[in-house]
Amino acid sequence: MTVLDRFLTYVQVETTSDENSTTTPTTPGQRELAERLKGELEALGLQASLDENGYLFGRLPANTDNPGKKLGFLAHLDTSPDMSGKNVKPRVVNYTGGDIVLHEEQGIVLKVSDFPALATYVGQDLVVTDGTTLLGADDKAGIAEIMAALDVLTADPTIPHGEILVAFTPDEEVGRGPHKFDVAAFGADIAYTLDGGPEGELEYENFNAAAAKVRIKGRNVHPGTAKDKMVNSLFIAMDFAAQFDPLDTPEHTEKYEGFFHLNSIQGEVEETVLDYIIRDFFEDTFQGRKDKMVEVTQRLNEKYGAGTVTLELRDQYRNMKAMIEPHMDLVDNARLAMEKAGVTPIVKPIRGGTDGAQLSYMGLPCPNIFTGGENYHGRYEFISIQAMEKAVQVILNLVELYAK
């Protein structure tokens, strides 16, 4: 199977994760995909194990006398809950330029004016959605690329390689990917996640991340007799949101700038819940952002009454830079592997996170490599087939480098 064939197959399995679920994996589709992949790994001749939490590990033994370090590759099974991943209808477009109509009846168009990077893909073959779901390249493209590389290695036993470990993990999109990951059982000395964006991305820095859930209590009475009695939690929620700089948000920040992101708001007079994510590259300003959440909560409780606003604040992951810097040979080798594949490395910080961020703090240093996609988590997601093929070659080049 080609990397495209695999990708188009995997996106048909709904694996949207659910942050409100208490199970692991948080949704059954992730295990369904993991079981399918376990069979595919075994069909390729790998040793494969799938545990009760949906973590799938595969092992390809070394075929050299001097195998060197045990090399791991990882991708995640789930897709983002930001948009539906059910009934994905992918379509391949030979892109010649201009806008791409995704869904004519609903007027959904992937526009160059909205996404200027699209214009750089002229002459390539793009996989797009029909505009009603996300595509799932984040991170089923990573899975497909790892599997395609294993296809090559197992089909030609004359290719020298050390011990290769692969892992497909659940619930990365809700920040729980490595929470039950057994690093010792995985067995890799070093690893790479295949969870990046456009061709050439190579990342070893990421956001420090936290999540905040703000609950606001109101009091509902008949609006005709509400004077001095009603407490409308919706207006208090608006007051809470207004305490933050409207330019300190994802749509107004880039590069090393952090942000507060109001991800969802659900409410009525009686109660309103706001879900925020907090992101920052630097420890001191990251802590300052969390402190501000606490301060705003205290301020509004003084204004509206004790207990009106409650805050649940939890850390999600940390910047892996400190854990990678003692192992910069990982980054250097990834550069070499890309250059050998004809790819120009683009070393940049991840304005997000990967399983590798948490795994790096668990003793498995793990930079991140591109998969070839753009516009993740939404209806305008697309991926270049040529970039996916380059990612497969980068994996194979890394295998060759570490075999030496």
N, C-alpha and C positions, 0 to 999 in steps of 0.2 A: 504493500500500500504506500502511496505517496504521502508526503506530509499534508497536502491538501485533502486527500481522501480521508485521512485520519481526522483532521480538523472538522470537516463537514459532518462526519459521523458523531464526534463527541459533542458538538453543539446541539445535537438533537435531544440530549439528555438534560432535563431541567435540574439544575444543581444550585439554584439560588439559596444562599444561606439566610438564616433568620436569627437576628441578635436577641430576640425575645424567647427563643427556645433554650431549654436547659439540657438538651441531649447533645451527644457528640457522635456523629455529626449532627448539626442542627436541623438538617432536612434529609429525607430518605433518598432523594435523587443522587446525593453525593456518594452514598454507599453503592447505589446501583452502578454508577460510573466506575467506582473503585473495583467492584467485582468484575466488571467487563474488562478493565485494564489488567487485573490480576490474570485472567485467562489469556490475554494477549501477551503478557510478559512470559508466562509459562510456555506458550506456543513458540516463542522465540528462544526458548531454552534457558531462561533465567530462573533462578530460585526466587519465589515470591511469597510474601506473607501479608495478610490483611488482618489487622487486629479488631477488637470489638468496638473501637472508637473511630474506625474508618481510615486509619493510617495504613497506606499501602507501601511496602518496601520491596525492592527488587535488587538482585545481586547477580552480576556477571563476573565470574572468576577471572583472574588474570591469566594471560596466555604467554607470559614472558618469565624468564628466570630471575629477572631483577625488576619486580613490579613497582617499586617506589611507593608513593603515597596512594592511599585509597581515595578515589575521587568520586564525589557525589554530585548529582544533579536533581533539582527539586522543582516542582510546579504544584499549584493548588487546584483542587477539584471544584471548588465552589465559584459561583459568579455573584456579582454585587446585588444586594437587595434594593439598590437605588432604582432599578427598573426590572421588569419581568424578563425572565429567561425561559419562559414556557412557549412552546411552539415556535421556536426560532426558524425563520425562513431565509437562509443565506442565499446569496446570488453572486455569481462571479461577473465582474464588469471589466472588459478590456478598456482601460481608461485612456481616452484621447483628449481630455481636457474639459473644462466647464463644470457646471453643476450636475449632480446625479440625482435623478428623481427616484426616491425610494418607494413612495406609495402615492400614485397619481390621484386616486380617489380621495385620499385624506390630505393631499397637498403637502406631503412631507418630502422635503428636498434637502439633500446634502449640498450646501452652497459654499463655493470658494470664498465668497465675501465673509461668511461666518467662520470658515476654517481654512485660512490661507495656505496651510501646509498641503492641502489637497492638490494644489497646482504643481507640487514637486513630484507627483506620482504619474505624470503623463508617460505613457508607454508601458506602464506596469499593469498587472492583473490584480484587481482589488476584490476582496470578499466584503459585501455590504449586507445590511439587514433589509427587511421590507419596511422599516421605520416604526414598527409596532412593538419591538422588543430590542434589548441589547443583542449584540452578536455573541459574546462569550469568549472573545480572543483573550481576555483577561480571566482565566489563564489557560483556557483549553488549547490555545496556540502553543503555549509552553509545553503542555503535555504532549501534543502532537509532534513537536520538534524533538523532544527527548526520545519518544517512541520511534520516530523516523531514523534518528541516529543509531538507536539500538538495532533497527532493521539492517543497517549497513554493517555494523560490527559483527552481528551474528551470521549474516550471509557470507561474510568473507573472513574466515578464521586466520588468514595470513596477516591481517592488520594487527600489529602489536598493540597491546593495551594492558594497563594494570587492572587492579580490581575496580570495577565500576559499580557504584551504588546509586539507585534512583529512589525517590520518594514522592508520592502524590498525597497531599495532605488536605484535610477538610478545613472549612471555616476561616480561611485567611481573611476574607472580606469583612468579617465581624471581629477581627483582631485576636482570634483564638487559635490560629493555625498551629503554633508550636506548643500550646498549653499542655498537651498530652503526648508530645513527641519524645520518643526514647532515643536520645542521641547515641547512647552506648550500643543499643540494639541496631541502630542504623549502620554504624560501623565506619563511616567516612572520616578521614583525617581533615579534609577540606571539602568545600562544596560551592556550587553556584546555583542561584535561583534563576530560572528562566521566567521572568515576570516583569520585564521592562516594556518600553514602548517602541518608538520608531527605530529603524535600523541604525545600529552603531551605539545605542545607549549602553553605557557601562557605569555602574553606580556603586559607591561604597559609603555614601552618606545618605541619611534619610531624616525625616522629621522625628522629633520627640512628639509623642501623641498621647492625648487623654480624651476621655468622653465625659460629658456632663449631662445629667438629666435633671431638669428643673421642674418641680411640681408646685403649682400655685393653687391654693384653695380659695374658693369664692363662697358666696351664699346667695341662693336663688329664692326669690319670692315673686309673687305675681307683679308684673311691671306696673299694673295700675295702682298698686299700694306699696311701691318699692322705695319711696323716699326715706332716706336714712336707715334703710334695712338691707337693701341689696348690696352685695359686694361682687362685682363682675370680674372674674379671674382673667377674662380675655384682655381687659384694659390694663390690668396689672402686668400681664405678660408683655403687652406692648411697651409698658414702662420699663420692664426688665431689658428687653431687646434694645431700647433706645439708649441704654447706658453704655453701649459699645460703639466705637468709631465705625461708621458705615463704610469707610474705606479700608478697614482692617479685616477684609473678607477675601475669600478665594478669588472672586472675580476682579479684585483690584490689587492682587499681589503676585509676585513672581520670584524666581531665583531663590535667594536665601531669606525671603520675607515670610514670616509666619502669619497666622490668622485665627480668628474665631469664625466658626461656620455654624449658623443656625440651620441644621439639617432637616428638621421637621417641627411642626407645631400642630398639636391636636387639642381641641378644647371646646368648652361651652361655659356658660356662666359659672357653674358649680366648680369646675376644675379645668385647668389647662396645663398641658405638659409640653415643654420645649426640650428638644434634643440638640445638643451642641457637640461638635468635635473641636478640639483645640490642638493646634499644630505650631511647632517652632523648632528651629534647628539648634538653638543654643540653650544650655541648661538654665542659665540665669533668667533669661526672658521667658522661657517656658514656665518656670516656677512663678514668675510675675503674672503670667496669664491666668494660671490656676488661682493665684491669690486674688486676682481681680474678680473672678467668679464668686469667691467667698465674700469679698467686700460688698459686691452688689447685692448679694443675697441678704447680708446683714443690714444694709442700708434700707432695702425695701421692707424688711420685717420691722424696722423702726418706724417706717412711714405708714405701713398698713396693718401692723399688729404682729406680735410674735407668732411664729408658726405658719404665717401666711405663705411663705416661700420656703421650700426645702430643696437642698442641693445634694445630688449624688454625684461624686466626682471620682473617676478611676483612671489610673494610668493604663495605657494600652501597649506601647512599645517605646524603645529609646533609640537614639541615633547610634547606628552601628559603627560609626567612624572610629571611635576609640578602640574598638575590638579588631578592626581591620588593619589599622595602621601598623601594628607589629607584623602583619602578614602581607605587605604590599606586593610581594611576589605574585600573589593571586591576581591582583589588578594588572601587573605587568604582563603576566602570561595571557590574560584575557585580551589585552591590547594586541599582543603578538598573534593570537588566534584570529582576531578580527582582521588584522592587516593581511594575514595570509589568505583570508577568504575574500579579500578585495573590499573590505568594509573599513570605513574611516571611524575610529573610535571617538565617541562623544562622551567624555567623562563629565558627569554633572550630578548634582544632588537629586535624590528622589523626593519629589513633592508628594509624598505618601509614604507607604511602608511595604515591606515584604516579610515573608516568614523568616528570611535571612537576617533581618534586624534582630529578632528575638533569639534565633538560633546562634547568632554570633555571641550573644551574652550567655548562652548555654554551653559554650566551648567549641562550637563549630563555626569558624569564620566563613562567611558566605556572602560575597558580592553578588550583584544582580546584573543580568545580561538581557539585552533586548529580545523581544519576540516578533516585532514588526508592526504592531497595531497602533491605532490612534483613536482618540475620543472615547476612551473606556467609560463604562458605567452608564451609557445612554444609547439612544436610538441612532445616533450618528456614528457609532463605532464602525471602524473598517480596518482591514489588514491587507497588506501586500503579500501576494504569494511569493514573489521574488525575495522579499525580506525574510519570510519564513524559511525559504530554502537556504538563505545565507546563515540564518541562525543554526540550522542543522549542521552546516559546514563548520561553523564556529565551535560547536560541541565536539565534532570529530577532530578538529585541530587541537582543542584542549586535551583530548584523550591522547593524541600523538605527542604533544609536548610533555605531558606527565609520564608517558611511557618511557621517555628518554631520561 
